[in-house]
Amino acid sequence: MYTTNLETFKTQEKELHHQATQYRLARTLEQKKSLISRIYESLGQMLVLSGQQLINLSRAEAH
């Protein structure tokens, strides 16, 4: 009986370690994804601002 409980415990422990590893990996990927998203968003905003400045300069030169 004790051996069976110990084997069950070890099996559950391995499964929990496996789940914890998967959870940490998923969290890491989410954080990297959000970091990449923030970088893309920042680059997009810089491009929009640059475009607006070019439009304003070309309008100023036209007048």
N, C-alpha and C positions, 0 to 999 in steps of 0.2 A: 504494500500500500504506500509506504513512504517513497519507494522508488518511482512509482507511477506519478505521485504528486510532484516529485522533483523533476521528472521528465516533462510533465505538463507545464511546470513553472519555467523550465528552460525554453520550451517551445514558445510560450507566451512572451518571455523576455526577448527572444530573438525577433519575434514578430513586432514587438514594440520598438525595438532598436531599428528595424527596417522601416516602420512607419515614421519614426522620428527623422531618419535620414531623408526619406521622401519629402516630409514636411519642410525640413531645412532647405532642401534643393528647390522646392516650389517657392518658398519665401525669397530665396536668393534670386531666382528668375524674375519674380514679380518686382523686386527692388531694381534689378538691372533694367527691366522693361520700363519702369517709371522713370529711371534716370535717362534712358534713351529718349523717351517721350518728352521729357523736359528739355533735352538738348535740341530735339527737332522743333519743338515749340519756340524756343529761344531763337533758333536760326530763322524760322519763319517770320517771327516778329521783326528781326533785323532786316530781312529782305523787304518786308512791307514798308518799314520806315525808310529804307534806302530808296525804294520806288517812289514814295511820297515826296522825298526830298528832291529827287530828279524831276518829278512833275512840277513841283513848286519852282525849281530853278529854270526849267524850260518856259514856264508861264511868265516868270519875271523877265526873262530875256526877250520874250515875244512882245512885251509891252514897252 
